Each structure stands twice: as structure tokens, then as C-alpha cells.
């Protein structure tokens, strides 16, 4: 499923209803009783953050390299600071592949489709941070296309047709759709700014828009129009960048923002307050994951009670789940785990 997660690497500030949703929604499937776990490894430094998983269990995210580069810094005195770059990766069948950048130091994968295409962002040789799509090791600078060119941009979601969505700009943000070489600016109605976070296989696009009073609204773009699905609270303290939002193929939307205290689920025309459960991802069975927890049909369980007690690993933040129930989770010590139902 397509989603965006607020990364430990960097907060991405540069992240049948009125809208024609499907009239039928798959019944939630029970969460697995137990999981086996696999550490997906890293690109060299031993640190990785997984953010997306596809139907075959391929995963993407970002991982730090053991190499270094220098940047100017002014504390405690003018000098150069040494940093490790982090690159977008594709993990498949136990192998982690470095997807590279657009000529700069860093990149990140946010979502992955059935074909293994990855959507995210990458730095260019000039230091710009552009939305990017990878097909294999080939990278496409989506952020270099008009009207995104010249502004920071990021792609957050991608569907099985290779269409990607995201946002560009700074204040305000604007939402875009990338489809087969063309960028379309998504309509914003009377909102002051919008960000597109996920796209499903029917072409529905989910995101968040902000109104003039600072309230955040879940929205759905479909057939060239935007529909306001309802407010999830004031987001003026953080704006549109600090958002986690996922969309499944049945039109259900799971979301939370840094500015609001609760998680939310939109389904069949109704927004449900999920309380302290903060969903990062939702699959076509309606099963959601977020933090160390899984929500299946309203029953929330701690994933760490479902993995082997002697594994030596913990799921600190579950970021993505596919329809087979496989889960990508980040550990408290910055490793990425693949949880397989057993």
C-alpha cells in the first residue's frame, strides 16, 4: 500500500461515498497469531528505515552507507562536518539494492508497487531535493519536470500502473500526479494548500488539505475533481508536511498528523477517531499498522507480543503492511524488520 512515514532520517517539509468510493469494503481479516522476523540488513553502516512493501514482499526505504561526505558547519566554529549518506533501497529475496540518487548525496524510497517501482525523493548534483521514481536502478527526476522544477518536491505513493503522487513547494505545499511522463497539478478548491500522499490501483488519490483557519481536511481526488471528506483537526502548528496517510484499493484512508492527538480512519463516508492508535498503513483487508501495533477489525495488538520472545528484536514502528499480512517495521535501534505471518 502507498503511504508516507515521518522519517527518523528527515521530516519531509520540503511528507460508495460523496467522492465515488467503492460501495463494498473487504471485511477485516484477523491479524496473524505469530510472526517470524527477518532483518533486512543495510547498505553498509548497519542502519536502515523501511517505509513501503508490495504484494510480493519487496520493501523500500532508506539506509545509511559506510562512506562519508563533508558539509559546511558553523558550530562550534566554522569547519566541515562529516556525514554518512543515506540512499533509497530495494529489498528483494534477502538482498538489499542501492537505488542511488540523482547526482547528490541522499535519497529515500517511500512506496513500492507490484513491479518493484519505487517512489520517493533524491538529491541532485546541485543539492536540490526532487521527487523521484526508480524502475530497477534507473532513476527518473520527477521533480525536474514542470511545474515542479525549481521547488523542493517528494513522491509519497505509487500504484501498480506506475502513477506517482506527492507534493512540491514549501509554504504552501501543492499536490501533484505523475503519470507516464506528465505532471498534473491536482485541484485544491478553496484550500490554501494540499499534499497528495497515496494513490490506489483505481486511480483514487488521497491527501490532506488545509483551510484558511488552519484545519486539516482529508481529501480524495478522482476524475479530476477533489472532494472534502471532512476535518481531522487544526494542523496550523505543523502544516501539511508532518502527515502519515495511507489508502487502500477499497477507498479506505488511514491517517494521522503530528499536530492532532489521534489517528483516523475514513471508510464508507465516515471518519472514525482511532484514539491513540496512529496508523501508517492499511491493506485491502482493512488491517492497519502503526507504532508497535496492529489493528484488525478494531482489535489492537502489540506486535512484540506476536514475535518470538527470544528473537532479540522489537518492532518500534510498523510502517507498512501488504494484503498477505507481511509487515515492515523499524526497530528502536534503527534496523528494518520484515514480519512474516506464521
C-alpha positions, 0 to 999 in steps of 0.5 A: 500500500502507498503511504508516507512515514515521518522519517527518523532520517528527515521530516519531509517539509520540503511528507460508495461515498460523496467522492465515488468510493467503492460501495463494498469494503473487504471485511477485516481479516484477523491479524496473524497469531505469530510472526517470524522476523527477518532483518533486512540488513543495510547498505553498509553502516548497519542502519536502515528505515523501511517505509513501503512493501508490495504484494510480493514482499519487496520493501523500500526505504532508506539506509545509511552507507559506510562512506562519508561526505563533508558539509559546511558547519558553523558550530562550534566554529566554522569547519566541515562536518562529516556525514554518512549518506543515506540512499533509497533501497530495494529489498528483494529475496534477502538482498538489499539494492542501492537505488542511488540518487540523482547526482547528490548525496541522499535519497529515500524510497517511500512506496513500492508497487507490484513491479518493484517501482519505487517512489520517493525523493533524491538529491541532485548534483546541485543539492536540490531535493526532487521527487523521484521514481526508480524502475530497477536502478534507473532513476527518473527526476520527477521533480525536474519536470514542470511545474515542479522544477525549481521547488523542493518536491517528494513522491509519497505513493505509487500504484501498480500502473506506475502513477506517482503522487506527492507534493512540491513547494514549501509554504504552501505545499501543492499536490501533484500526479505523475503519470507516464511522463506528465505532471498534473497539478491536482485541484485544491478548491478553496484550500490554501494548500494540499499534499497528495500522499497515496494513490490506489490501483483505481486511480483514487488519490488521497491527501490532506488539505488545509483551510484558511483557519488552519484545519486539516481536511482529508481529501480524495481526488478522482476524475479530476475533481477533489472532494472534502471528506471532512476535518481531522483537526487544526494542523496550523502548528505543523502544516501539511508536511508532518502527515502519515496517510495511507489508502487502500484499493477499497477507498479506505484512508488511514491517517494521522498528523503530528499536530492532532492527538489521534489517528483516523480512519475514513471508510464508507463516508465516515471518519472514525477517531482511532484514539491513540492508535496512529496508523501508517498503513492499511491493506485491502483487508482493512488491517492497519499498522502503526507504532508497535501495533496492529489493528484488525477489525478494531482489535489492537495488538502489540506486535512484540507480543506476536514475535518470538520472545527470544528473537532479540528484536522489537518492532518500534514502528510498523510502517507498512503492511501488504494484503498477505499480512507481511509487515515492515517495521523499524526497530528502536535501534534503527534496523528494518524488520520484515514480519512474516505471518506464521 
